[in-house]
Amino acid sequence: MSLFITFEGGEGCGKSVQARGLYKRLSELAIPAVLTHEPGGTSLGKKLARWLKWARDTGISPLAELLLFNTSRTQLVDEVIRPNLEKGKVVISDRYADSTTTYQSYGRGLDLEMVKAINNTATRGLKPDLTVLLDMPVEAGLARKAKKRQDRFEREDIAFHQRVREGYLKLAASEPERWLVIDASQSRKKIAEIIWQRVSQLLSQRGLRHG
């Protein structure tokens, strides 16, 4: 009866807004749901997230980055995601393993198969039922975040973010049944409705009540 939904996309795509919106809609329908995020979501994850996103005086190699993200992910899967799925809840995660595949492999240049293998070990093979990719041109996404304090990834050059976007589109093309690719330049309301249409289908297939 459970359902695992993840939200992915480049910087400024609006995935966090849509993840929260979906959680709110499910809650209003009295469908048991949990909203979490990466990196973070647990006490250990929050500490690692501070290093991974905001460390300025500490160098973090791409391989160290990969392992730290997956350390955070393992804890999140064990502490939050699996237990709630086992209780039959809808679990929504703002980023998951696909972020690491795109940012650390396509973005940083680490071997793709190695990254996938480490992700798989960290999650013990737990994959989302649905992954929503909010896709938009890199420049437009970064422009949305230009006035905010920028983390280590947002400060990367345009070429890095282009590689990340291309990586996401390649992953989505390789598993079209799992991915829902949405043009993130549309209105928030329009995007939310496209997401809800797909989620409603999945809820019906699982026998979960929805409006």
Secondary structure as GFF3:
##gff-version 3
##sequence-region A 1 211
A	DSSP	beta_strand	3	8	.	.	.	ID=ss1
A	DSSP	alpha_helix	15	28	.	.	.	ID=ss2
A	DSSP	beta_strand	33	37	.	.	.	ID=ss3
A	DSSP	alpha_helix	43	54	.	.	.	ID=ss4
A	DSSP	alpha_helix	62	76	.	.	.	ID=ss5
A	DSSP	pi_helix	77	81	.	.	.	ID=ss6
A	DSSP	alpha_helix	82	86	.	.	.	ID=ss7
A	DSSP	beta_strand	90	94	.	.	.	ID=ss8
A	DSSP	alpha_helix	97	100	.	.	.	ID=ss9
A	DSSP	pi_helix	101	107	.	.	.	ID=ss10
A	DSSP	alpha_helix	112	123	.	.	.	ID=ss11
A	DSSP	beta_strand	130	135	.	.	.	ID=ss12
A	DSSP	alpha_helix	138	145	.	.	.	ID=ss13
A	DSSP	alpha_helix	158	174	.	.	.	ID=ss14
A	DSSP	beta_strand	179	183	.	.	.	ID=ss15
A	DSSP	alpha_helix	188	205	.	.	.	ID=ss16
###
